[in-house]
Amino acid sequence: MNQREFGDYVAAAGATLEGSRFTAYIRVEARSGKGFPVYYAICENRSFRQREPAEAAAARALDAIEALEDDGTPVFPPDYDGFDQGDPDDS
């Protein structure tokens, strides 16, 4: 699992199985350990048949994060459309 530190938060990329397909996500957790992690679905316009491509898509989204807002919400570049441009054979 890839992760990045942003001030009071740690953001991590991952994938989870939902039914028969994988969904990419970003998990944001307070470094203090207080509160619960928040999960953000990434590339919601895609699902993946295999875990590895979903994890790679989440890692690319994690790399695209510019900052986190005070509440931990990821901030992406203005031109970021959330559509993973990975290998179409991986979907």
N, C-alpha and C positions, 0 to 999 in steps of 0.2 A: 504494500500500500504506500503510495506516495503521499507526502505531507509537506506543508509549508507553515511557517510561523508568522503570525501577523499580530504584533503587540500582545494584547491580552488573550488572543485566540490561536488555536491550531486548526488548520483546514486540511483535510485528508481526502484523497480520491479513492473510490472503490466501486464495486459492482455487486448487485444482489440479484438472486433468482426470483422472478415473479412469474409464477406459472411455469411455462416452458421456455421463457426468454429471460435474458439478463437486462437490467437497467443500470445505467451509469449514475453515480451520485457523488456529491461533495458533502462531507460531514464537517461541521464547524463545532468546536468544543472550546469552552473557556479553559484557559491554562490554569486557573485557580482550582479547577475540579468541581466548582460549584455549579449547580444547574445541570440540565440535560443537554446532550448534543442535539444539534439541529441538522436534519438531512435535507439537501436540495437535489431534486432530480435534475440530471444533466442530459442534454440531447433528447428531450422528451419526444421529439419527432422521430426517434429511432429506438428500436430494441435490438438486441443482439442474440444470436443463437449460441454463442460461446462466451465464456467469462473473459478471456484475454482481450478480445476487441473492445468489450464494454469497459474494462479497466483502463485500456489505452485511451479511449475517448474521455473518460473521467480525468485521467492524468493530463491530457491536453487542455481540458477545461480548467483544471487547477492551475496550470501554467499561465492561462489567460487572465486570471484574476489580478486586477490592479491593486485592490485594497479590500478591507472589510469595513463596513459601517460600524458605528459604535455598538450596535446590537449583534454584530457578527454576520450580517447579510453580505454576501459577496458582491463586489462591484466589478463589472466587466467593462472593457472598452466600449465606447459608443457604437462602433461598427460590429461588435460581436453579436452574431445572430443565434448562437446556441446550437447550430446545426453542425454536428461532427462531420468533418470532411475526410475521415479516414477511408480506408480501402473498402469500396462498396461490396466486395466479395465477402467481407467479414460480417455483414448484417444478417 
